[in-house]
Amino acid sequence: MTGRSTHTFVCPECRRSIEVDNAMRSTLLETGCVVCGAPVTEEDMGEAPTVG
Amino acid sequence: MPTNSEVEMSPAEVDAHLSRHETGVLALARDDAPYAIPISYGYDADDRELYLRLVSTPDSEKREFLASTPQARVVVYGDDDDEYASVVGVGALERVDLEELTPETIAQYGETQRPLFEIWAADKPDLDIELYRFTPEKLTGRTVVVERDEA
């Protein structure tokens, strides 16, 4: 069974962390942090994808 | 002497009113204590739900009223010259767990006006920002047109 790849997103402003898959990651890059609305960059997405 | 004509909004007019506005009043209660605050929100006209972010500090009274999916009212009102419009929703206010987020929910919050917590003295990491969804069981609106006599 193949798990989906996830990243740990950490907001640079409110510091909330969320496990996100690729679809959520793309949406966050467009909309900003879901909690505080701060702009989000690739660097905020974490480096090592994990398989859930 | 001014006269008023009052008309109940259709569901489509209610949706348009909520989509056009971004702020309103959230009213909660606990025992005999009322609690009401201004809110910013985003409106999903398809599901007829409001998305909001609620900001509090560790010692704020807001948290006491938000426990365990409280019943709430949301009022969104506005006026345009002599026409006054208001929408009232009654329903449950549910916290959105970050672990339950979907791309669609994230996009919805992306369209939700951020609350004006930028004016708070505390930095964002010190603020407790929680996501909520208001699902009205009842959603109604009224428009009142005031016809004023010519002076």
N, CA and C atoms of all chains as a GROMACS GRO file, in nm:
protein
  609
    1MET      N    1   0.085  -0.119   0.000
    1MET     CA    2   0.000   0.000   0.000
    1MET      C    3   0.089   0.125   0.000
    2THR      N    4   0.061   0.217  -0.087
    2THR     CA    5   0.146   0.336  -0.100
    2THR      C    6   0.086   0.451  -0.019
    3GLY      N    7   0.164   0.506   0.075
    3GLY     CA    8   0.115   0.620   0.151
    3GLY      C    9   0.136   0.748   0.074
    4ARG      N   10   0.059   0.852   0.111
    4ARG     CA   11   0.077   0.978   0.040
    4ARG      C   12   0.193   1.053   0.100
    5SER      N   13   0.265   1.128   0.018
    5SER     CA   14   0.379   1.204   0.063
    5SER      C   15   0.332   1.328   0.135
    6THR      N   16   0.390   1.357   0.250
    6THR     CA   17   0.351   1.476   0.325
    6THR      C   18   0.472   1.559   0.361
    7HIS      N   19   0.446   1.686   0.382
    7HIS     CA   20   0.547   1.780   0.429
    7HIS      C   21   0.498   1.840   0.559
    8THR      N   22   0.592   1.890   0.639
    8THR     CA   23   0.552   1.964   0.758
    8THR      C   24   0.567   2.112   0.729
    9PHE      N   25   0.454   2.178   0.721
    9PHE     CA   26   0.453   2.322   0.698
    9PHE      C   27   0.458   2.394   0.832
   10VAL      N   28   0.552   2.488   0.846
   10VAL     CA   29   0.560   2.570   0.966
   10VAL      C   30   0.550   2.716   0.923
   11CYS      N   31   0.449   2.783   0.972
   11CYS     CA   32   0.428   2.922   0.932
   11CYS      C   33   0.539   3.010   0.990
   12PRO      N   34   0.597   3.097   0.910
   12PRO     CA   35   0.706   3.182   0.959
   12PRO      C   36   0.659   3.291   1.055
   13GLU      N   37   0.528   3.315   1.059
   13GLU     CA   38   0.479   3.422   1.146
   13GLU      C   39   0.408   3.370   1.271
   14CYS      N   40   0.309   3.283   1.256
   14CYS     CA   41   0.237   3.235   1.374
   14CYS      C   42   0.297   3.107   1.431
   15ARG      N   43   0.388   3.044   1.358
   15ARG     CA   44   0.462   2.925   1.402
   15ARG      C   45   0.376   2.800   1.417
   16ARG      N   46   0.252   2.801   1.365
   16ARG     CA   47   0.171   2.680   1.369
   16ARG      C   48   0.226   2.582   1.264
   17SER      N   49   0.225   2.454   1.299
   17SER     CA   50   0.274   2.353   1.205
   17SER      C   51   0.161   2.261   1.162
   18ILE      N   52   0.161   2.224   1.037
   18ILE     CA   53   0.056   2.140   0.981
   18ILE      C   54   0.120   2.039   0.885
   19GLU      N   55   0.076   1.915   0.895
   19GLU     CA   56   0.117   1.814   0.798
   19GLU      C   57   0.032   1.833   0.672
   20VAL      N   58   0.099   1.851   0.559
   20VAL     CA   59   0.026   1.878   0.435
   20VAL      C   60   0.071   1.784   0.325
   21ASP      N   61  -0.025   1.746   0.241
   21ASP     CA   62   0.011   1.669   0.123
   21ASP      C   63   0.040   1.766   0.008
   22ASN      N   64   0.066   1.713  -0.111
   22ASN     CA   65   0.105   1.801  -0.222
   22ASN      C   66  -0.006   1.898  -0.260
   23ALA      N   67  -0.130   1.852  -0.258
   23ALA     CA   68  -0.241   1.940  -0.296
   23ALA      C   69  -0.257   2.054  -0.194
   24MET      N   70  -0.248   2.020  -0.067
   24MET     CA   71  -0.260   2.123   0.037
   24MET      C   72  -0.141   2.218   0.029
   25ARG      N   73  -0.025   2.163   0.002
   25ARG     CA   74   0.096   2.244  -0.010
   25ARG      C   75   0.081   2.348  -0.121
   26SER      N   76   0.032   2.306  -0.234
   26SER     CA   77   0.012   2.399  -0.346
   26SER      C   78  -0.087   2.508  -0.310
   27THR      N   79  -0.193   2.470  -0.242
   27THR     CA   80  -0.295   2.568  -0.205
   27THR      C   81  -0.240   2.668  -0.105
   28LEU      N   82  -0.162   2.620  -0.010
   28LEU     CA   83  -0.102   2.711   0.089
   28LEU      C   84  -0.009   2.812   0.022
   29LEU      N   85   0.066   2.767  -0.077
   29LEU     CA   86   0.156   2.859  -0.148
   29LEU      C   87   0.078   2.968  -0.219
   30GLU      N   88  -0.044   2.936  -0.260
   30GLU     CA   89  -0.128   3.036  -0.328
   30GLU      C   90  -0.198   3.128  -0.230
   31THR      N   91  -0.248   3.069  -0.121
   31THR     CA   92  -0.338   3.147  -0.034
   31THR      C   93  -0.269   3.205   0.088
   32GLY      N   94  -0.153   3.150   0.125
   32GLY     CA   95  -0.090   3.192   0.249
   32GLY      C   96  -0.128   3.098   0.362
   33CYS      N   97  -0.071   3.121   0.479
   33CYS     CA   98  -0.097   3.036   0.595
   33CYS      C   99  -0.246   3.030   0.624
   34VAL      N  100  -0.298   2.911   0.642
   34VAL     CA  101  -0.441   2.895   0.664
   34VAL      C  102  -0.481   2.952   0.801
   35VAL      N  103  -0.386   2.958   0.895
   35VAL     CA  104  -0.420   3.006   1.030
   35VAL      C  105  -0.415   3.158   1.036
   36CYS      N  106  -0.304   3.216   0.992
   36CYS     CA  107  -0.289   3.361   1.010
   36CYS      C  108  -0.287   3.439   0.880
   37GLY      N  109  -0.282   3.370   0.767
   37GLY     CA  110  -0.287   3.440   0.639
   37GLY      C  111  -0.153   3.493   0.590
   38ALA      N  112  -0.045   3.469   0.663
   38ALA     CA  113   0.085   3.521   0.622
   38ALA      C  114   0.131   3.456   0.492
   39PRO      N  115   0.204   3.530   0.410
   39PRO     CA  116   0.258   3.472   0.285
   39PRO      C  117   0.346   3.352   0.316
   40VAL      N  118   0.342   3.255   0.227
   40VAL     CA  119   0.413   3.129   0.245
   40VAL      C  120   0.505   3.105   0.127
   41THR      N  121   0.625   3.054   0.154
   41THR     CA  122   0.718   3.020   0.046
   41THR      C  123   0.755   2.872   0.056
   42GLU      N  124   0.825   2.825  -0.046
   42GLU     CA  125   0.868   2.684  -0.049
   42GLU      C  126   0.953   2.650   0.074
   43GLU      N  127   1.029   2.748   0.120
   43GLU     CA  128   1.117   2.722   0.234
   43GLU      C  129   1.040   2.688   0.360
   44ASP      N  130   0.916   2.729   0.370
   44ASP     CA  131   0.835   2.703   0.489
   44ASP      C  132   0.775   2.564   0.488
   45MET      N  133   0.799   2.489   0.381
   45MET     CA  134   0.732   2.360   0.365
   45MET      C  135   0.811   2.245   0.423
   46GLY      N  136   0.928   2.267   0.476
   46GLY     CA  137   1.007   2.157   0.529
   46GLY      C  138   1.082   2.089   0.418
   47GLU      N  139   1.190   2.020   0.453
   47GLU     CA  140   1.281   1.966   0.353
   47GLU      C  141   1.257   1.820   0.322
   48ALA      N  142   1.227   1.740   0.421
   48ALA     CA  143   1.224   1.596   0.400
   48ALA      C  144   1.082   1.546   0.393
   49PRO      N  145   1.034   1.510   0.275
   49PRO     CA  146   0.900   1.455   0.267
   49PRO      C  147   0.893   1.321   0.337
   50THR      N  148   0.781   1.296   0.401
   50THR     CA  149   0.764   1.168   0.469
   50THR      C  150   0.647   1.095   0.407
   51VAL      N  151   0.650   0.964   0.415
   51VAL     CA  152   0.542   0.885   0.358
   51VAL      C  153   0.450   0.844   0.471
   52GLY      N  154   0.329   0.882   0.469
   52GLY     CA  155   0.234   0.857   0.577
   52GLY      C  156   0.155   0.730   0.558
   53MET      N  157  -4.369   6.225   0.765
   53MET     CA  158  -4.340   6.113   0.855
   53MET      C  159  -4.287   5.996   0.773
   54PRO      N  160  -4.168   5.946   0.808
   54PRO     CA  161  -4.111   5.839   0.726
   54PRO      C  162  -4.189   5.709   0.741
   55THR      N  163  -4.195   5.635   0.635
   55THR     CA  164  -4.259   5.504   0.639
   55THR      C  165  -4.158   5.398   0.599
   56ASN      N  166  -4.178   5.280   0.648
   56ASN     CA  167  -4.087   5.170   0.617
   56ASN      C  168  -4.158   5.062   0.539
   57SER      N  169  -4.087   5.003   0.446
   57SER     CA  170  -4.136   4.882   0.382
   57SER      C  171  -4.034   4.774   0.407
   58GLU      N  172  -4.081   4.666   0.461
   58GLU     CA  173  -3.992   4.558   0.501
   58GLU      C  174  -4.018   4.435   0.416
   59VAL      N  175  -3.911   4.379   0.364
   59VAL     CA  176  -3.924   4.264   0.275
   59VAL      C  177  -3.830   4.155   0.322
   60GLU      N  178  -3.878   4.033   0.324
   60GLU     CA  179  -3.790   3.921   0.359
   60GLU      C  180  -3.705   3.884   0.239
   61MET      N  181  -3.579   3.857   0.264
   61MET     CA  182  -3.488   3.822   0.155
   61MET      C  183  -3.511   3.679   0.108
   62SER      N  184  -3.490   3.658  -0.020
   62SER     CA  185  -3.489   3.522  -0.073
   62SER      C  186  -3.355   3.457  -0.037
   63PRO      N  187  -3.345   3.325  -0.044
   63PRO     CA  188  -3.217   3.260  -0.016
   63PRO      C  189  -3.104   3.314  -0.104
   64ALA      N  190  -3.133   3.344  -0.229
   64ALA     CA  191  -3.029   3.397  -0.317
   64ALA      C  192  -2.985   3.536  -0.271
   65GLU      N  193  -3.080   3.617  -0.225
   65GLU     CA  194  -3.045   3.750  -0.173
   65GLU      C  195  -2.965   3.740  -0.045
   66VAL      N  196  -2.998   3.643   0.038
   66VAL     CA  197  -2.920   3.619   0.160
   66VAL      C  198  -2.776   3.583   0.123
   67ASP      N  199  -2.762   3.493   0.027
   67ASP     CA  200  -2.627   3.453  -0.017
   67ASP      C  201  -2.551   3.573  -0.073
   68ALA      N  202  -2.617   3.655  -0.151
   68ALA     CA  203  -2.551   3.772  -0.210
   68ALA      C  204  -2.507   3.870  -0.102
   69HIS      N  205  -2.594   3.889  -0.003
   69HIS     CA  206  -2.562   3.981   0.107
   69HIS      C  207  -2.440   3.931   0.184
   70LEU      N  208  -2.438   3.802   0.217
   70LEU     CA  209  -2.325   3.747   0.292
   70LEU      C  210  -2.197   3.746   0.209
   71SER      N  211  -2.210   3.727   0.079
   71SER     CA  212  -2.092   3.726  -0.008
   71SER      C  213  -2.036   3.867  -0.027
   72ARG      N  214  -2.125   3.965  -0.022
   72ARG     CA  215  -2.083   4.104  -0.045
   72ARG      C  216  -2.012   4.161   0.078
   73HIS      N  217  -2.048   4.115   0.197
   73HIS     CA  218  -1.989   4.168   0.319
   73HIS      C  219  -1.878   4.076   0.370
   74GLU      N  220  -1.795   4.131   0.458
   74GLU     CA  221  -1.684   4.054   0.514
   74GLU      C  222  -1.682   4.055   0.666
   75THR      N  223  -1.763   4.138   0.726
   75THR     CA  224  -1.763   4.149   0.871
   75THR      C  225  -1.904   4.139   0.926
   76GLY      N  226  -1.913   4.101   1.052
   76GLY     CA  227  -2.042   4.091   1.117
   76GLY      C  228  -2.022   4.082   1.267
   77VAL      N  229  -2.126   4.035   1.336
   77VAL     CA  230  -2.120   4.020   1.480
   77VAL      C  231  -2.150   3.874   1.515
   78LEU      N  232  -2.066   3.818   1.598
   78LEU     CA  233  -2.087   3.682   1.648
   78LEU      C  234  -2.136   3.692   1.791
   79ALA      N  235  -2.248   3.628   1.821
   79ALA     CA  236  -2.306   3.631   1.955
   79ALA      C  237  -2.309   3.491   2.013
   80LEU      N  238  -2.258   3.479   2.134
   80LEU     CA  239  -2.257   3.352   2.207
   80LEU      C  240  -2.318   3.376   2.345
   81ALA      N  241  -2.344   3.268   2.416
   81ALA     CA  242  -2.393   3.282   2.552
   81ALA      C  243  -2.349   3.162   2.634
   82ARG      N  244  -2.338   3.184   2.763
   82ARG     CA  245  -2.305   3.074   2.855
   82ARG      C  246  -2.377   3.102   2.986
   83ASP      N  247  -2.468   3.015   3.023
   83ASP     CA  248  -2.558   3.038   3.136
   83ASP      C  249  -2.632   3.170   3.112
   84ASP      N  250  -2.616   3.267   3.202
   84ASP     CA  251  -2.685   3.394   3.182
   84ASP      C  252  -2.594   3.501   3.122
   85ALA      N  253  -2.475   3.462   3.086
   85ALA     CA  254  -2.378   3.561   3.038
   85ALA      C  255  -2.375   3.566   2.886
   86PRO      N  256  -2.400   3.683   2.829
   86PRO     CA  257  -2.390   3.699   2.683
   86PRO      C  258  -2.248   3.737   2.643
   87TYR      N  259  -2.218   3.718   2.518
   87TYR     CA  260  -2.086   3.755   2.466
   87TYR      C  261  -2.102   3.783   2.318
   88ALA      N  262  -2.057   3.898   2.275
   88ALA     CA  263  -2.069   3.933   2.134
   88ALA      C  264  -1.945   4.006   2.089
   89ILE      N  265  -1.896   3.971   1.971
   89ILE     CA  266  -1.775   4.033   1.919
   89ILE      C  267  -1.789   4.057   1.769
   90PRO      N  268  -1.717   4.157   1.719
   90PRO     CA  269  -1.713   4.173   1.573
   90PRO      C  270  -1.623   4.065   1.513
   91ILE      N  271  -1.660   4.017   1.396
   91ILE     CA  272  -1.581   3.913   1.330
   91ILE      C  273  -1.558   3.948   1.184
   92SER      N  274  -1.454   3.888   1.129
   92SER     CA  275  -1.434   3.885   0.985
   92SER      C  276  -1.467   3.743   0.940
   93TYR      N  277  -1.521   3.727   0.822
   93TYR     CA  278  -1.558   3.592   0.780
   93TYR      C  279  -1.545   3.579   0.629
   94GLY      N  280  -1.546   3.452   0.587
   94GLY     CA  281  -1.558   3.421   0.446
   94GLY      C  282  -1.684   3.336   0.429
   95TYR      N  283  -1.753   3.352   0.319
   95TYR     CA  284  -1.881   3.282   0.301
   95TYR      C  285  -1.874   3.186   0.184
   96ASP      N  286  -1.912   3.062   0.212
   96ASP     CA  287  -1.924   2.959   0.109
   96ASP      C  288  -2.071   2.949   0.071
   97ALA      N  289  -2.107   3.008  -0.043
   97ALA     CA  290  -2.248   3.013  -0.083
   97ALA      C  291  -2.301   2.875  -0.124
   98ASP      N  292  -2.213   2.786  -0.165
   98ASP     CA  293  -2.260   2.653  -0.205
   98ASP      C  294  -2.309   2.574  -0.085
   99ASP      N  295  -2.230   2.573   0.021
   99ASP     CA  296  -2.268   2.498   0.142
   99ASP      C  297  -2.337   2.587   0.244
  100ARG      N  298  -2.344   2.718   0.217
  100ARG     CA  299  -2.408   2.814   0.308
  100ARG      C  300  -2.345   2.807   0.446
  101GLU      N  301  -2.213   2.818   0.448
  101GLU     CA  302  -2.139   2.815   0.574
  101GLU      C  303  -2.046   2.935   0.580
  102LEU      N  304  -2.017   2.978   0.701
  102LEU     CA  305  -1.924   3.088   0.721
  102LEU      C  306  -1.796   3.035   0.782
  103TYR      N  307  -1.684   3.084   0.732
  103TYR     CA  308  -1.554   3.046   0.786
  103TYR      C  309  -1.493   3.166   0.856
  104LEU      N  310  -1.444   3.142   0.974
  104LEU     CA  311  -1.385   3.254   1.047
  104LEU      C  312  -1.264   3.209   1.128
  105ARG      N  313  -1.179   3.305   1.156
  105ARG     CA  314  -1.066   3.287   1.245
  105ARG      C  315  -1.097   3.365   1.372
  106LEU      N  316  -1.080   3.301   1.485
  106LEU     CA  317  -1.102   3.369   1.612
  106LEU      C  318  -0.971   3.376   1.686
  107VAL      N  319  -0.940   3.495   1.731
  107VAL     CA  320  -0.811   3.522   1.793
  107VAL      C  321  -0.830   3.550   1.941
  108SER      N  322  -0.748   3.489   2.022
  108SER     CA  323  -0.758   3.516   2.165
  108SER      C  324  -0.620   3.508   2.228
  109THR      N  325  -0.610   3.560   2.346
  109THR     CA  326  -0.490   3.547   2.427
  109THR      C  327  -0.522   3.451   2.541
  110PRO      N  328  -0.420   3.399   2.609
  110PRO     CA  329  -0.446   3.298   2.712
  110PRO      C  330  -0.542   3.342   2.821
  111ASP      N  331  -0.550   3.471   2.848
  111ASP     CA  332  -0.637   3.515   2.957
  111ASP      C  333  -0.766   3.579   2.908
  112SER      N  334  -0.800   3.559   2.782
  112SER     CA  335  -0.920   3.624   2.730
  112SER      C  336  -1.044   3.544   2.766
  113GLU      N  337  -1.155   3.613   2.779
  113GLU     CA  338  -1.280   3.546   2.814
  113GLU      C  339  -1.340   3.473   2.694
  114LYS      N  340  -1.291   3.502   2.576
  114LYS     CA  341  -1.348   3.442   2.456
  114LYS      C  342  -1.346   3.290   2.464
  115ARG      N  343  -1.238   3.234   2.516
  115ARG     CA  344  -1.224   3.089   2.520
  115ARG      C  345  -1.332   3.023   2.603
  116GLU      N  346  -1.376   3.090   2.707
  116GLU     CA  347  -1.479   3.032   2.794
  116GLU      C  348  -1.608   3.011   2.716
  117PHE      N  349  -1.635   3.097   2.618
  117PHE     CA  350  -1.760   3.087   2.545
  117PHE      C  351  -1.749   2.995   2.423
  118LEU      N  352  -1.630   2.955   2.388
  118LEU     CA  353  -1.610   2.876   2.267
  118LEU      C  354  -1.600   2.728   2.293
  119ALA      N  355  -1.612   2.686   2.415
  119ALA     CA  356  -1.595   2.545   2.446
  119ALA      C  357  -1.708   2.462   2.387
  120SER      N  358  -1.674   2.343   2.341
  120SER     CA  359  -1.767   2.238   2.299
  120SER      C  360  -1.877   2.282   2.202
  121THR      N  361  -1.840   2.330   2.086
  121THR     CA  362  -1.933   2.357   1.976
  121THR      C  363  -2.059   2.431   2.023
  122PRO      N  364  -2.043   2.555   2.063
  122PRO     CA  365  -2.159   2.628   2.114
  122PRO      C  366  -2.257   2.667   2.005
  123GLN      N  367  -2.382   2.689   2.046
  123GLN     CA  368  -2.479   2.750   1.956
  123GLN      C  369  -2.447   2.898   1.946
  124ALA      N  370  -2.464   2.952   1.828
  124ALA     CA  371  -2.424   3.090   1.806
  124ALA      C  372  -2.521   3.158   1.711
  125ARG      N  373  -2.515   3.290   1.714
  125ARG     CA  374  -2.585   3.371   1.614
  125ARG      C  375  -2.482   3.459   1.546
  126VAL      N  376  -2.499   3.476   1.419
  126VAL     CA  377  -2.417   3.570   1.344
  126VAL      C  378  -2.509   3.670   1.277
  127VAL      N  379  -2.475   3.796   1.291
  127VAL     CA  380  -2.552   3.902   1.228
  127VAL      C  381  -2.461   3.978   1.132
  128VAL      N  382  -2.509   3.993   1.010
  128VAL     CA  383  -2.436   4.072   0.911
  128VAL      C  384  -2.533   4.177   0.858
  129TYR      N  385  -2.501   4.302   0.880
  129TYR     CA  386  -2.595   4.405   0.839
  129TYR      C  387  -2.523   4.517   0.766
  130GLY      N  388  -2.600   4.595   0.696
  130GLY     CA  389  -2.542   4.708   0.625
  130GLY      C  390  -2.652   4.799   0.575
  131ASP      N  391  -2.614   4.916   0.532
  131ASP     CA  392  -2.712   5.008   0.479
  131ASP      C  393  -2.656   5.079   0.357
  132ASP      N  394  -2.746   5.113   0.269
  132ASP     CA  395  -2.710   5.182   0.146
  132ASP      C  396  -2.815   5.289   0.123
  133ASP      N  397  -2.781   5.413   0.155
  133ASP     CA  398  -2.878   5.523   0.153
  133ASP      C  399  -2.995   5.488   0.245
  134ASP      N  400  -3.113   5.472   0.189
  134ASP     CA  401  -3.230   5.447   0.272
  134ASP      C  402  -3.267   5.299   0.280
  135GLU      N  403  -3.181   5.212   0.233
  135GLU     CA  404  -3.211   5.069   0.238
  135GLU      C  405  -3.121   5.001   0.341
  136TYR      N  406  -3.184   4.934   0.435
  136TYR     CA  407  -3.113   4.866   0.541
  136TYR      C  408  -3.135   4.716   0.524
  137ALA      N  409  -3.026   4.642   0.527
  137ALA     CA  410  -3.037   4.497   0.507
  137ALA      C  411  -2.966   4.425   0.620
  138SER      N  412  -3.023   4.315   0.664
  138SER     CA  413  -2.958   4.237   0.769
  138SER      C  414  -2.987   4.090   0.748
  139VAL      N  415  -2.889   4.009   0.780
  139VAL     CA  416  -2.902   3.864   0.776
  139VAL      C  417  -2.865   3.810   0.912
  140VAL      N  418  -2.946   3.718   0.961
  140VAL     CA  419  -2.920   3.653   1.089
  140VAL      C  420  -2.910   3.504   1.068
  141GLY      N  421  -2.804   3.444   1.116
  141GLY     CA  422  -2.788   3.300   1.110
  141GLY      C  423  -2.785   3.244   1.251
  142VAL      N  424  -2.850   3.130   1.269
  142VAL     CA  425  -2.851   3.062   1.399
  142VAL      C  426  -2.802   2.920   1.376
  143GLY      N  427  -2.701   2.880   1.452
  143GLY     CA  428  -2.651   2.745   1.431
  143GLY      C  429  -2.531   2.715   1.519
  144ALA      N  430  -2.459   2.612   1.481
  144ALA     CA  431  -2.345   2.566   1.561
  144ALA      C  432  -2.216   2.625   1.510
  145LEU      N  433  -2.130   2.661   1.605
  145LEU     CA  434  -1.997   2.712   1.574
  145LEU      C  435  -1.897   2.602   1.607
  146GLU      N  436  -1.835   2.549   1.506
  146GLU     CA  437  -1.749   2.433   1.524
  146GLU      C  438  -1.604   2.466   1.494
  147ARG      N  439  -1.517   2.422   1.582
  147ARG     CA  440  -1.376   2.444   1.559
  147ARG      C  441  -1.327   2.350   1.449
  148VAL      N  442  -1.244   2.403   1.361
  148VAL     CA  443  -1.187   2.322   1.253
  148VAL      C  444  -1.049   2.276   1.296
  149ASP      N  445  -1.033   2.146   1.310
  149ASP     CA  446  -0.905   2.089   1.350
  149ASP      C  447  -0.807   2.096   1.233
  150LEU      N  448  -0.685   2.140   1.262
  150LEU     CA  449  -0.585   2.151   1.154
  150LEU      C  450  -0.557   2.016   1.088
  151GLU      N  451  -0.578   1.909   1.163
  151GLU     CA  452  -0.552   1.776   1.108
  151GLU      C  453  -0.661   1.734   1.009
  152GLU      N  454  -0.771   1.806   1.006
  152GLU     CA  455  -0.882   1.772   0.917
  152GLU      C  456  -0.887   1.862   0.793
  153LEU      N  457  -0.784   1.944   0.776
  153LEU     CA  458  -0.786   2.037   0.664
  153LEU      C  459  -0.779   1.965   0.530
  154THR      N  460  -0.842   2.024   0.431
  154THR     CA  461  -0.834   1.975   0.294
  154THR      C  462  -0.792   2.093   0.206
  155PRO      N  463  -0.749   2.067   0.083
  155PRO     CA  464  -0.716   2.180  -0.005
  155PRO      C  465  -0.835   2.276  -0.022
  156GLU      N  466  -0.955   2.222  -0.026
  156GLU     CA  467  -1.072   2.308  -0.044
  156GLU      C  468  -1.094   2.399   0.078
  157THR      N  469  -1.075   2.343   0.196
  157THR     CA  470  -1.091   2.423   0.318
  157THR      C  471  -0.983   2.530   0.327
  158ILE      N  472  -0.861   2.494   0.290
  158ILE     CA  473  -0.752   2.591   0.291
  158ILE      C  474  -0.783   2.705   0.194
  159ALA      N  475  -0.834   2.670   0.077
  159ALA     CA  476  -0.870   2.773  -0.021
  159ALA      C  477  -0.980   2.864   0.033
  160GLN      N  478  -1.075   2.803   0.104
  160GLN     CA  479  -1.184   2.882   0.162
  160GLN      C  480  -1.130   2.984   0.262
  161TYR      N  481  -1.039   2.943   0.346
  161TYR     CA  482  -0.981   3.037   0.442
  161TYR      C  483  -0.893   3.140   0.372
  162GLY      N  484  -0.838   3.103   0.259
  162GLY     CA  485  -0.761   3.200   0.181
  162GLY      C  486  -0.845   3.317   0.134
  163GLU      N  487  -0.975   3.292   0.120
  163GLU     CA  488  -1.067   3.398   0.078
  163GLU      C  489  -1.132   3.466   0.196
  164THR      N  490  -1.097   3.426   0.316
  164THR     CA  491  -1.157   3.483   0.436
  164THR      C  492  -1.072   3.598   0.484
  165GLN      N  493  -1.136   3.711   0.502
  165GLN     CA  494  -1.068   3.830   0.552
  165GLN      C  495  -1.000   3.799   0.684
  166ARG      N  496  -0.873   3.834   0.695
  166ARG     CA  497  -0.804   3.811   0.821
  166ARG      C  498  -0.858   3.906   0.927
  167PRO      N  499  -0.873   3.856   1.048
  167PRO     CA  500  -0.914   3.949   1.155
  167PRO      C  501  -0.805   4.051   1.180
  168LEU      N  502  -0.843   4.164   1.229
  168LEU     CA  503  -0.748   4.274   1.240
  168LEU      C  504  -0.661   4.260   1.364
  169PHE      N  505  -0.601   4.142   1.381
  169PHE     CA  506  -0.519   4.127   1.500
  169PHE      C  507  -0.382   4.191   1.482
  170GLU      N  508  -0.358   4.246   1.368
  170GLU     CA  509  -0.231   4.317   1.350
  170GLU      C  510  -0.219   4.433   1.446
  171ILE      N  511  -0.332   4.482   1.497
  171ILE     CA  512  -0.324   4.595   1.587
  171ILE      C  513  -0.299   4.551   1.731
  172TRP      N  514  -0.298   4.419   1.755
  172TRP     CA  515  -0.275   4.371   1.890
  172TRP      C  516  -0.130   4.397   1.931
  173ALA      N  517  -0.109   4.413   2.057
  173ALA     CA  518   0.026   4.435   2.106
  173ALA      C  519   0.109   4.308   2.098
  174ALA      N  520   0.044   4.191   2.114
  174ALA     CA  521   0.118   4.066   2.116
  174ALA      C  522   0.160   4.025   1.976
  175ASP      N  523   0.269   3.953   1.964
  175ASP     CA  524   0.313   3.897   1.836
  175ASP      C  525   0.227   3.776   1.803
  176LYS      N  526   0.224   3.743   1.674
  176LYS     CA  527   0.136   3.635   1.630
  176LYS      C  528   0.163   3.503   1.701
  177PRO      N  529   0.290   3.466   1.727
  177PRO     CA  530   0.312   3.339   1.798
  177PRO      C  531   0.249   3.338   1.937
  178ASP      N  532   0.225   3.456   1.995
  178ASP     CA  533   0.166   3.463   2.129
  178ASP      C  534   0.015   3.464   2.126
  179LEU      N  535  -0.042   3.475   2.009
  179LEU     CA  536  -0.187   3.476   1.996
  179LEU      C  537  -0.238   3.336   1.965
  180ASP      N  538  -0.352   3.304   2.021
  180ASP     CA  539  -0.415   3.177   1.992
  180ASP      C  540  -0.513   3.199   1.879
  181ILE      N  541  -0.480   3.154   1.761
  181ILE     CA  542  -0.565   3.172   1.645
  181ILE      C  543  -0.626   3.038   1.610
  182GLU      N  544  -0.755   3.031   1.615
  182GLU     CA  545  -0.825   2.906   1.586
  182GLU      C  546  -0.919   2.926   1.468
  183LEU      N  547  -0.934   2.820   1.392
  183LEU     CA  548  -1.024   2.822   1.276
  183LEU      C  549  -1.160   2.768   1.317
  184TYR      N  550  -1.265   2.836   1.271
  184TYR     CA  551  -1.400   2.792   1.303
  184TYR      C  552  -1.486   2.792   1.178
  185ARG      N  553  -1.588   2.708   1.183
  185ARG     CA  554  -1.688   2.700   1.078
  185ARG      C  555  -1.825   2.718   1.142
  186PHE      N  556  -1.902   2.813   1.088
  186PHE     CA  557  -2.038   2.836   1.139
  186PHE      C  558  -2.136   2.780   1.038
  187THR      N  559  -2.213   2.682   1.082
  187THR     CA  560  -2.310   2.616   0.995
  187THR      C  561  -2.449   2.653   1.042
  188PRO      N  562  -2.514   2.748   0.977
  188PRO     CA  563  -2.646   2.790   1.025
  188PRO      C  564  -2.754   2.687   0.996
  189GLU      N  565  -2.834   2.660   1.100
  189GLU     CA  566  -2.953   2.577   1.080
  189GLU      C  567  -3.066   2.664   1.024
  190LYS      N  568  -3.056   2.792   1.054
  190LYS     CA  569  -3.156   2.887   1.007
  190LYS      C  570  -3.082   3.011   0.959
  191LEU      N  571  -3.116   3.056   0.840
  191LEU     CA  572  -3.046   3.170   0.780
  191LEU      C  573  -3.150   3.257   0.711
  192THR      N  574  -3.177   3.373   0.767
  192THR     CA  575  -3.281   3.460   0.713
  192THR      C  576  -3.230   3.602   0.702
  193GLY      N  577  -3.297   3.677   0.616
  193GLY     CA  578  -3.258   3.815   0.599
  193GLY      C  579  -3.378   3.903   0.572
  194ARG      N  580  -3.361   4.032   0.601
  194ARG     CA  581  -3.467   4.129   0.576
  194ARG      C  582  -3.408   4.256   0.519
  195THR      N  583  -3.486   4.317   0.435
  195THR     CA  584  -3.448   4.448   0.381
  195THR      C  585  -3.556   4.547   0.420
  196VAL      N  586  -3.514   4.659   0.471
  196VAL     CA  587  -3.608   4.765   0.508
  196VAL      C  588  -3.573   4.890   0.429
  197VAL      N  589  -3.672   4.943   0.362
  197VAL     CA  590  -3.653   5.068   0.288
  197VAL      C  591  -3.729   5.177   0.361
  198VAL      N  592  -3.658   5.279   0.398
  198VAL     CA  593  -3.719   5.391   0.468
  198VAL      C  594  -3.754   5.497   0.366
  199GLU      N  595  -3.882   5.528   0.358
  199GLU     CA  596  -3.927   5.631   0.265
  199GLU      C  597  -3.949   5.759   0.344
  200ARG      N  598  -3.861   5.849   0.323
  200ARG     CA  599  -3.867   5.972   0.401
  200ARG      C  600  -3.946   6.077   0.323
  201ASP      N  601  -4.023   6.155   0.399
  201ASP     CA  602  -4.099   6.263   0.336
  201ASP      C  603  -4.001   6.368   0.286
  202GLU      N  604  -4.030   6.424   0.173
  202GLU     CA  605  -3.951   6.536   0.123
  202GLU      C  606  -3.972   6.655   0.215
  203ALA      N  607  -3.867   6.721   0.255
  203ALA     CA  608  -3.877   6.838   0.346
  203ALA      C  609  -3.932   6.960   0.273
   0.00000   0.00000   0.00000
